[in-house]
Amino acid sequence: MGLTKLEKEILRLLEIYRISGKHVDIDVLSLEIPVDYAYLESVVDKLVDLGLVNDRLLPTGDARKYLKVGLIGGVFDILHPGHIATLEAAKKMVDVLSVVVARDRTVFLNKKRLPLNNEAFRLKMVSSLKPVDVAILGSIEDFMEPVRRVKPDIIFLGYDQSLPKQVSKELNDGGISIVKLNVEVPGIKSSKLLKKVLDLLGY
């Protein structure tokens, strides 16, 4: 069974709302999709009848046969062209690109310093980027919590990112592909940019 462009776009938007945890109804959808309200309602009803959407307008497991969802994570403390290029490359491979933004405490535990920008600011900045469909905060206690929430088909890694072997195995065993994006903008690296900023501030 094939879907029309409009049907697939509705499923895509509903998946984004599911991941974000935001409420969605026909009124909300009508703001996103510029078609006649009654027609939009009839298309959504059809998706419900097909078992692709439930009565709460959440996409079902069957809906994921028509969507590819990707996940990528990072700190995104100082956004730069390398981040944009990496996100653009990831977005080309999926219908929905989800970004997990590291919590402040996670950054502190891993890097022994707090990020320059707090997690709320970093989340807002990442959410505003064109390739990003939905951005969420990570979990301090459980690396896999956002993975379970997003249910990605693909997890993307930047050129300088890696996963522990046991995590990679768990993801692969769960049917999740891991794709390393070898996208690098020469001379652009977050740690170098951060050092320049801190030098300018006299730290």
CYANA upper distance limits for C-alpha pairs under 8 A (distance plus 0.5 A):
  3 LEU  CA      7 GLU  CA      6.34
  3 LEU  CA      8 LYS  CA      6.58
  4 THR  CA      8 LYS  CA      6.76
  5 LYS  CA      9 GLU  CA      6.66
  6 LEU  CA     10 ILE  CA      6.70
  7 GLU  CA     11 LEU  CA      6.87
  7 GLU  CA     43 VAL  CA      7.37
  7 GLU  CA     44 VAL  CA      8.30
  7 GLU  CA     47 LEU  CA      7.97
  8 LYS  CA     12 ARG  CA      6.59
  8 LYS  CA     66 TYR  CA      7.69
  8 LYS  CA     67 LEU  CA      8.35
  9 GLU  CA     13 LEU  CA      6.67
 10 ILE  CA     14 LEU  CA      6.61
 10 ILE  CA     29 LEU  CA      8.35
 10 ILE  CA     44 VAL  CA      8.22
 11 LEU  CA     15 GLU  CA      6.60
 11 LEU  CA     53 VAL  CA      8.37
 11 LEU  CA     59 PRO  CA      7.08
 11 LEU  CA     63 ALA  CA      7.50
 11 LEU  CA     67 LEU  CA      8.38
 12 ARG  CA     16 ILE  CA      6.87
 12 ARG  CA     67 LEU  CA      7.47
 12 ARG  CA     95 ASP  CA      7.52
 12 ARG  CA     96 VAL  CA      7.31
 13 LEU  CA     17 TYR  CA      6.77
 13 LEU  CA     29 LEU  CA      8.47
 14 LEU  CA     18 ARG  CA      6.58
 14 LEU  CA     24 VAL  CA      8.03
 14 LEU  CA     57 LEU  CA      7.51
 14 LEU  CA     58 LEU  CA      6.81
 14 LEU  CA     59 PRO  CA      6.82
 15 GLU  CA     19 ILE  CA      6.78
 15 GLU  CA     58 LEU  CA      7.79
 15 GLU  CA     59 PRO  CA      6.73
 15 GLU  CA     96 VAL  CA      8.38
 16 ILE  CA     20 SER  CA      6.69
 16 ILE  CA     96 VAL  CA      7.57
 16 ILE  CA    133 ASP  CA      7.23
 16 ILE  CA    134 VAL  CA      6.69
 17 TYR  CA     21 GLY  CA      6.47
 17 TYR  CA     22 LYS  CA      5.93
 17 TYR  CA     23 HIS  CA      7.52
 17 TYR  CA     24 VAL  CA      7.23
 18 ARG  CA     22 LYS  CA      7.23
 18 ARG  CA     58 LEU  CA      6.99
 18 ARG  CA     59 PRO  CA      8.28
 19 ILE  CA    134 VAL  CA      7.86
 19 ILE  CA    149 ARG  CA      7.04
 19 ILE  CA    150 VAL  CA      6.18
 20 SER  CA    134 VAL  CA      6.98
 20 SER  CA    135 ALA  CA      7.88
 20 SER  CA    136 ILE  CA      7.34
 24 VAL  CA     28 VAL  CA      6.22
 24 VAL  CA     29 LEU  CA      7.49
 24 VAL  CA     57 LEU  CA      7.51
 25 ASP  CA     29 LEU  CA      6.78
 25 ASP  CA     57 LEU  CA      7.31
 26 ILE  CA     30 SER  CA      6.50
 26 ILE  CA     40 LEU  CA      8.30
 26 ILE  CA     41 GLU  CA      7.26
 27 ASP  CA     31 LEU  CA      7.21
 28 VAL  CA     32 GLU  CA      7.42
 29 LEU  CA     33 ILE  CA      6.59
 30 SER  CA     34 PRO  CA      6.89
 30 SER  CA     35 VAL  CA      7.76
 30 SER  CA     37 TYR  CA      6.96
 30 SER  CA     40 LEU  CA      7.83
 35 VAL  CA     39 TYR  CA      7.59
 35 VAL  CA     40 LEU  CA      6.98
 36 ASP  CA     40 LEU  CA      6.68
 37 TYR  CA     41 GLU  CA      6.70
 38 ALA  CA     42 SER  CA      6.78
 39 TYR  CA     43 VAL  CA      6.80
 40 LEU  CA     44 VAL  CA      6.76
 41 GLU  CA     45 ASP  CA      6.65
 42 SER  CA     46 LYS  CA      6.72
 43 VAL  CA     47 LEU  CA      6.89
 44 VAL  CA     48 VAL  CA      6.80
 44 VAL  CA     53 VAL  CA      8.38
 45 ASP  CA     49 ASP  CA      6.69
 46 LYS  CA     50 LEU  CA      6.66
 47 LEU  CA     51 GLY  CA      6.85
 47 LEU  CA     52 LEU  CA      5.83
 47 LEU  CA     53 VAL  CA      6.16
 48 VAL  CA     52 LEU  CA      6.31
 48 VAL  CA     53 VAL  CA      5.16
 48 VAL  CA     54 ASN  CA      6.19
 48 VAL  CA     55 ASP  CA      7.35
 51 GLY  CA     60 THR  CA      7.54
 51 GLY  CA     62 ASP  CA      7.70
 51 GLY  CA     63 ALA  CA      8.50
 52 LEU  CA     59 PRO  CA      6.29
 52 LEU  CA     60 THR  CA      5.72
 52 LEU  CA     61 GLY  CA      7.94
 52 LEU  CA     62 ASP  CA      6.13
 52 LEU  CA     63 ALA  CA      5.20
 53 VAL  CA     57 LEU  CA      6.12
 53 VAL  CA     58 LEU  CA      5.98
 53 VAL  CA     59 PRO  CA      4.86
 53 VAL  CA     60 THR  CA      5.87
 53 VAL  CA     63 ALA  CA      7.62
 54 ASN  CA     58 LEU  CA      5.99
 54 ASN  CA     59 PRO  CA      6.92
 54 ASN  CA     60 THR  CA      7.02
 59 PRO  CA     63 ALA  CA      6.23
 59 PRO  CA     64 ARG  CA      8.25
 60 THR  CA     64 ARG  CA      7.76
 61 GLY  CA     65 LYS  CA      8.16
 62 ASP  CA     66 TYR  CA      8.46
 63 ALA  CA     67 LEU  CA      7.48
 64 ARG  CA     68 LYS  CA      7.47
 67 LEU  CA     94 VAL  CA      8.24
 67 LEU  CA     95 ASP  CA      6.50
 67 LEU  CA     96 VAL  CA      8.11
 68 LYS  CA     94 VAL  CA      5.54
 68 LYS  CA     95 ASP  CA      5.79
 68 LYS  CA     96 VAL  CA      7.07
 68 LYS  CA    152 PRO  CA      8.17
 68 LYS  CA    153 ASP  CA      6.65
 68 LYS  CA    154 ILE  CA      8.46
 69 VAL  CA     94 VAL  CA      6.10
 69 VAL  CA     95 ASP  CA      6.48
 69 VAL  CA     96 VAL  CA      5.30
 69 VAL  CA     97 LEU  CA      6.58
 69 VAL  CA     98 SER  CA      7.98
 69 VAL  CA    150 VAL  CA      8.46
 69 VAL  CA    151 LYS  CA      8.11
 69 VAL  CA    152 PRO  CA      5.46
 69 VAL  CA    153 ASP  CA      5.88
 69 VAL  CA    154 ILE  CA      7.12
 70 GLY  CA     90 ALA  CA      8.00
 70 GLY  CA     91 LYS  CA      8.29
 70 GLY  CA     93 MET  CA      8.49
 70 GLY  CA     94 VAL  CA      6.41
 70 GLY  CA     95 ASP  CA      8.34
 70 GLY  CA     96 VAL  CA      6.68
 70 GLY  CA     97 LEU  CA      5.39
 70 GLY  CA     98 SER  CA      6.48
 70 GLY  CA    152 PRO  CA      5.63
 70 GLY  CA    153 ASP  CA      6.41
 70 GLY  CA    154 ILE  CA      5.25
 70 GLY  CA    155 ILE  CA      6.25
 70 GLY  CA    156 PHE  CA      7.57
 71 LEU  CA     97 LEU  CA      6.44
 71 LEU  CA     98 SER  CA      5.22
 71 LEU  CA     99 VAL  CA      6.17
 71 LEU  CA    100 VAL  CA      7.75
 71 LEU  CA    147 VAL  CA      8.34
 71 LEU  CA    150 VAL  CA      7.96
 71 LEU  CA    152 PRO  CA      6.46
 71 LEU  CA    154 ILE  CA      6.84
 71 LEU  CA    155 ILE  CA      5.32
 71 LEU  CA    156 PHE  CA      6.58
 72 ILE  CA     97 LEU  CA      8.23
 72 ILE  CA     98 SER  CA      6.96
 72 ILE  CA     99 VAL  CA      5.50
 72 ILE  CA    100 VAL  CA      6.71
 72 ILE  CA    155 ILE  CA      6.35
 72 ILE  CA    156 PHE  CA      5.49
 72 ILE  CA    157 LEU  CA      6.92
 73 GLY  CA     99 VAL  CA      5.95
 73 GLY  CA    100 VAL  CA      4.93
 73 GLY  CA    101 VAL  CA      6.38
 73 GLY  CA    102 ALA  CA      7.69
 73 GLY  CA    156 PHE  CA      8.40
 73 GLY  CA    157 LEU  CA      8.16
 74 GLY  CA     99 VAL  CA      8.35
 74 GLY  CA    100 VAL  CA      7.04
 74 GLY  CA    101 VAL  CA      6.00
 74 GLY  CA    102 ALA  CA      6.34
 75 VAL  CA    101 VAL  CA      6.14
 75 VAL  CA    102 ALA  CA      5.46
 75 VAL  CA    103 ARG  CA      8.32
 75 VAL  CA    107 VAL  CA      7.76
 75 VAL  CA    122 ARG  CA      8.35
 76 PHE  CA     83 HIS  CA      8.19
 76 PHE  CA    101 VAL  CA      7.53
 76 PHE  CA    122 ARG  CA      6.91
 76 PHE  CA    126 VAL  CA      7.93
 77 ASP  CA    115 PRO  CA      6.73
 77 ASP  CA    116 LEU  CA      6.87
 77 ASP  CA    117 ASN  CA      6.41
 77 ASP  CA    122 ARG  CA      6.86
 77 ASP  CA    190 SER  CA      8.09
 78 ILE  CA    116 LEU  CA      8.45
 78 ILE  CA    117 ASN  CA      8.41
 78 ILE  CA    190 SER  CA      6.86
 78 ILE  CA    193 LEU  CA      8.05
 78 ILE  CA    194 LEU  CA      7.75
 79 LEU  CA     83 HIS  CA      6.83
 79 LEU  CA     84 ILE  CA      8.40
 79 LEU  CA    190 SER  CA      8.34
 80 HIS  CA     84 ILE  CA      7.21
 80 HIS  CA    188 ILE  CA      7.93
 80 HIS  CA    190 SER  CA      8.14
 81 PRO  CA     85 ALA  CA      6.57
 81 PRO  CA    185 VAL  CA      7.49
 81 PRO  CA    188 ILE  CA      7.96
 82 GLY  CA     86 THR  CA      6.65
 82 GLY  CA    183 VAL  CA      7.89
 82 GLY  CA    184 GLU  CA      6.50
 82 GLY  CA    185 VAL  CA      5.75
 82 GLY  CA    188 ILE  CA      6.94
 82 GLY  CA    189 LYS  CA      7.82
 83 HIS  CA     87 LEU  CA      6.63
 84 ILE  CA     88 GLU  CA      6.52
 84 ILE  CA    129 LEU  CA      8.47
 84 ILE  CA    131 PRO  CA      8.41
 85 ALA  CA     89 ALA  CA      6.68
 85 ALA  CA    183 VAL  CA      7.25
 85 ALA  CA    184 GLU  CA      8.32
 85 ALA  CA    185 VAL  CA      8.39
 86 THR  CA     90 ALA  CA      6.80
 86 THR  CA    158 GLY  CA      7.27
 86 THR  CA    181 LEU  CA      7.35
 86 THR  CA    183 VAL  CA      6.24
 86 THR  CA    184 GLU  CA      8.25
 87 LEU  CA     91 LYS  CA      6.57
 87 LEU  CA    131 PRO  CA      6.52
 87 LEU  CA    132 VAL  CA      7.74
 88 GLU  CA     92 LYS  CA      6.89
 88 GLU  CA    131 PRO  CA      6.04
 89 ALA  CA     93 MET  CA      7.69
 89 ALA  CA    181 LEU  CA      7.95
 89 ALA  CA    183 VAL  CA      8.29
 90 ALA  CA     94 VAL  CA      7.50
 90 ALA  CA     97 LEU  CA      7.83
 90 ALA  CA    156 PHE  CA      7.39
 90 ALA  CA    181 LEU  CA      8.07
 91 LYS  CA     95 ASP  CA      7.67
 91 LYS  CA     96 VAL  CA      7.78
 91 LYS  CA     97 LEU  CA      6.25
 91 LYS  CA    131 PRO  CA      6.36
 91 LYS  CA    132 VAL  CA      8.02
 96 VAL  CA    133 ASP  CA      6.42
 96 VAL  CA    134 VAL  CA      8.39
 97 LEU  CA    131 PRO  CA      7.76
 97 LEU  CA    132 VAL  CA      6.14
 97 LEU  CA    133 ASP  CA      5.79
 97 LEU  CA    134 VAL  CA      7.18
 98 SER  CA    132 VAL  CA      6.97
 98 SER  CA    133 ASP  CA      6.55
 98 SER  CA    134 VAL  CA      5.45
 98 SER  CA    135 ALA  CA      6.11
 98 SER  CA    136 ILE  CA      8.13
 98 SER  CA    150 VAL  CA      7.85
 99 VAL  CA    126 VAL  CA      8.35
 99 VAL  CA    132 VAL  CA      7.39
 99 VAL  CA    134 VAL  CA      6.89
 99 VAL  CA    135 ALA  CA      5.09
 99 VAL  CA    136 ILE  CA      6.85
100 VAL  CA    135 ALA  CA      6.36
100 VAL  CA    136 ILE  CA      5.63
100 VAL  CA    137 LEU  CA      6.00
100 VAL  CA    138 GLY  CA      5.98
100 VAL  CA    146 PRO  CA      7.77
101 VAL  CA    119 GLU  CA      7.89
101 VAL  CA    122 ARG  CA      7.77
101 VAL  CA    123 LEU  CA      6.69
101 VAL  CA    126 VAL  CA      8.50
101 VAL  CA    135 ALA  CA      7.51
101 VAL  CA    136 ILE  CA      6.64
101 VAL  CA    137 LEU  CA      5.35
101 VAL  CA    138 GLY  CA      6.17
102 ALA  CA    106 THR  CA      6.82
102 ALA  CA    107 VAL  CA      7.12
102 ALA  CA    119 GLU  CA      7.70
102 ALA  CA    137 LEU  CA      6.64
102 ALA  CA    138 GLY  CA      5.68
102 ALA  CA    139 SER  CA      8.19
103 ARG  CA    107 VAL  CA      6.91
103 ARG  CA    119 GLU  CA      6.22
103 ARG  CA    137 LEU  CA      6.81
103 ARG  CA    138 GLY  CA      6.35
103 ARG  CA    139 SER  CA      7.44
103 ARG  CA    140 ILE  CA      7.10
104 ASP  CA    108 PHE  CA      6.80
104 ASP  CA    114 LEU  CA      6.79
104 ASP  CA    115 PRO  CA      6.98
104 ASP  CA    118 ASN  CA      6.84
104 ASP  CA    119 GLU  CA      6.21
105 ARG  CA    109 LEU  CA      6.63
105 ARG  CA    114 LEU  CA      7.91
105 ARG  CA    140 ILE  CA      7.36
106 THR  CA    110 ASN  CA      6.63
106 THR  CA    140 ILE  CA      6.34
107 VAL  CA    111 LYS  CA      6.16
107 VAL  CA    112 LYS  CA      7.82
107 VAL  CA    113 ARG  CA      7.40
107 VAL  CA    114 LEU  CA      6.71
107 VAL  CA    115 PRO  CA      7.09
108 PHE  CA    112 LYS  CA      5.21
108 PHE  CA    113 ARG  CA      5.14
108 PHE  CA    114 LEU  CA      5.41
108 PHE  CA    115 PRO  CA      7.89
109 LEU  CA    113 ARG  CA      8.13
117 ASN  CA    121 PHE  CA      6.77
117 ASN  CA    122 ARG  CA      6.83
118 ASN  CA    122 ARG  CA      6.74
119 GLU  CA    123 LEU  CA      6.41
119 GLU  CA    137 LEU  CA      8.13
120 ALA  CA    124 LYS  CA      6.74
121 PHE  CA    125 MET  CA      6.73
122 ARG  CA    126 VAL  CA      6.66
123 LEU  CA    127 SER  CA      6.50
123 LEU  CA    135 ALA  CA      7.12
123 LEU  CA    136 ILE  CA      7.43
123 LEU  CA    137 LEU  CA      7.47
124 LYS  CA    128 SER  CA      6.91
125 MET  CA    129 LEU  CA      7.49
126 VAL  CA    132 VAL  CA      7.71
126 VAL  CA    135 ALA  CA      7.23
127 SER  CA    132 VAL  CA      6.78
127 SER  CA    133 ASP  CA      8.00
127 SER  CA    134 VAL  CA      6.83
127 SER  CA    135 ALA  CA      5.89
128 SER  CA    132 VAL  CA      7.92
136 ILE  CA    146 PRO  CA      8.50
138 GLY  CA    143 PHE  CA      7.90
138 GLY  CA    145 GLU  CA      8.22
138 GLY  CA    146 PRO  CA      6.60
139 SER  CA    143 PHE  CA      6.61
139 SER  CA    145 GLU  CA      6.88
139 SER  CA    146 PRO  CA      7.36
143 PHE  CA    147 VAL  CA      8.15
144 MET  CA    148 ARG  CA      6.66
145 GLU  CA    149 ARG  CA      6.79
146 PRO  CA    150 VAL  CA      6.51
147 VAL  CA    151 LYS  CA      6.14
147 VAL  CA    152 PRO  CA      7.28
152 PRO  CA    176 ILE  CA      7.25
153 ASP  CA    175 GLY  CA      7.95
153 ASP  CA    176 ILE  CA      5.62
153 ASP  CA    177 SER  CA      6.78
154 ILE  CA    176 ILE  CA      6.04
154 ILE  CA    177 SER  CA      5.18
154 ILE  CA    178 ILE  CA      6.23
154 ILE  CA    179 VAL  CA      7.36
155 ILE  CA    176 ILE  CA      7.50
155 ILE  CA    177 SER  CA      6.72
155 ILE  CA    178 ILE  CA      5.41
155 ILE  CA    179 VAL  CA      6.75
156 PHE  CA    178 ILE  CA      6.43
156 PHE  CA    179 VAL  CA      5.39
156 PHE  CA    180 LYS  CA      6.27
156 PHE  CA    181 LEU  CA      7.25
157 LEU  CA    161 GLN  CA      6.03
157 LEU  CA    162 SER  CA      7.18
157 LEU  CA    178 ILE  CA      7.89
157 LEU  CA    179 VAL  CA      6.70
157 LEU  CA    180 LYS  CA      5.17
157 LEU  CA    181 LEU  CA      6.46
158 GLY  CA    180 LYS  CA      6.52
158 GLY  CA    181 LEU  CA      5.75
158 GLY  CA    182 ASN  CA      7.21
158 GLY  CA    183 VAL  CA      7.63
159 TYR  CA    180 LYS  CA      6.86
159 TYR  CA    181 LEU  CA      6.09
159 TYR  CA    182 ASN  CA      5.22
159 TYR  CA    183 VAL  CA      6.67
159 TYR  CA    184 GLU  CA      7.34
163 LEU  CA    167 VAL  CA      6.86
163 LEU  CA    168 SER  CA      6.60
164 PRO  CA    168 SER  CA      6.82
165 LYS  CA    169 LYS  CA      6.65
166 GLN  CA    170 GLU  CA      6.71
167 VAL  CA    171 LEU  CA      6.70
168 SER  CA    172 ASN  CA      6.60
168 SER  CA    178 ILE  CA      8.16
169 LYS  CA    173 ASP  CA      6.41
170 GLU  CA    174 GLY  CA      6.74
171 LEU  CA    175 GLY  CA      7.03
171 LEU  CA    176 ILE  CA      5.75
171 LEU  CA    177 SER  CA      7.83
171 LEU  CA    178 ILE  CA      8.42
172 ASN  CA    176 ILE  CA      5.64
172 ASN  CA    177 SER  CA      6.64
172 ASN  CA    178 ILE  CA      8.07
184 GLU  CA    188 ILE  CA      8.31
188 ILE  CA    192 LYS  CA      7.91
188 ILE  CA    193 LEU  CA      7.89
189 LYS  CA    193 LEU  CA      6.79
190 SER  CA    194 LEU  CA      6.49
191 SER  CA    195 LYS  CA      6.66
192 LYS  CA    196 LYS  CA      6.86
193 LEU  CA    197 VAL  CA      6.84
194 LEU  CA    198 LEU  CA      6.63
195 LYS  CA    199 ASP  CA      6.48
196 LYS  CA    200 LEU  CA      6.67
197 VAL  CA    201 LEU  CA      6.79
198 LEU  CA    202 GLY  CA      6.66
198 LEU  CA    203 TYR  CA      5.72
199 ASP  CA    203 TYR  CA      6.18
